[in-house]
Amino acid sequence: MVTIASKNLFHGTRQPDFMYGRGLFLHHWSDGYNGRLYATAEHYVTGTPSFPIFESQDNGRSWQHISNVVDTQNGWGMRYQPNLYELPEKIGTMPAGTLICAGNSIPDDLSRTKIDLYQSADHAQSWQYLSTVVQGGMASVKGQKPVWEPFVTVIDHQLVCFFSDERDKVAHSQKIAHKTTTNGIHWSAEIDDVAVANPQARPGMAVVAQMTNGKYIMTFEMVVEGAVVVDGERNRSNYKISDDGLHWRPEDGGREFALGGSPYVTILGDGTLVANSTGSEIYLNTKNGGGNWQKVSTDVPGAYSRSLTALPNNQLLIIGAGSYAGPTEAVDHQLTADVFQVEGLD
């Protein structure tokens, strides 16, 4: 495991330093940049926060800080929940290979939440504001109606942004929804993806990937107030399947594959599904989500919303930044990377 960033790398870093790590593997360019790795995370600072961008040219053995995604639109700061993505095809005027960073722009007093997208046409060296997907209330779970946790991907020649939505508090403590765009600028109306009948349920943190059979898998956490605690965990990591990635039967709360929350999923080159939760283990499935998942131990520590990125030769880039911590908690988290070799199922 390699340390990408610690509290001493940047002046003004404050506890908990880093959280919510994200990784990216570049493979839609023909100019020698394919194979480079990128990482980012929430960065806690004494001033206005931004998302630091790191690059590795040696398959994760070393990392360099190359840029920051700065909130040029609101001036509040790119504060929470970054997501990195490389366009696999042209969207609007943006060619394949354009990098997208989605994140939550939030002011110092946490009074508003706004999911904004930034784009880079020069391999993450610089970033420009693209558009705003959705806006919400105060960054708090106590009835303030925020929006959270963007995840972007291309489905059916559209850029899709999945996000967690607390603005329908009477019927849903939280739900998962998405919006689409054909040009990256003008967004569709919101469509619900996970909005279950129990008003206390809090599905969130959606990650979506296309499987080799053409269908799509979504992993998400399911938190329900008053739920039975098992092995110290109240959260559950669930998944469900969609034929086209845009219709998810919102009343379906999915099927549990692990205890804990903040899951992530990716698809290896051989079609194996790899998912995780808050622990150090990963979960493998070779049947496009059917049947059971095999739990595999790793030497990579568990983390809050630890990201998984498929690499060639059944390798996996794991980016983590410690367990969950409140924004003023007295802990020091490091942003870390590990390239893990995934062996076949038993």
Disulfide bonds with the S-S distance in Angstrom:
none
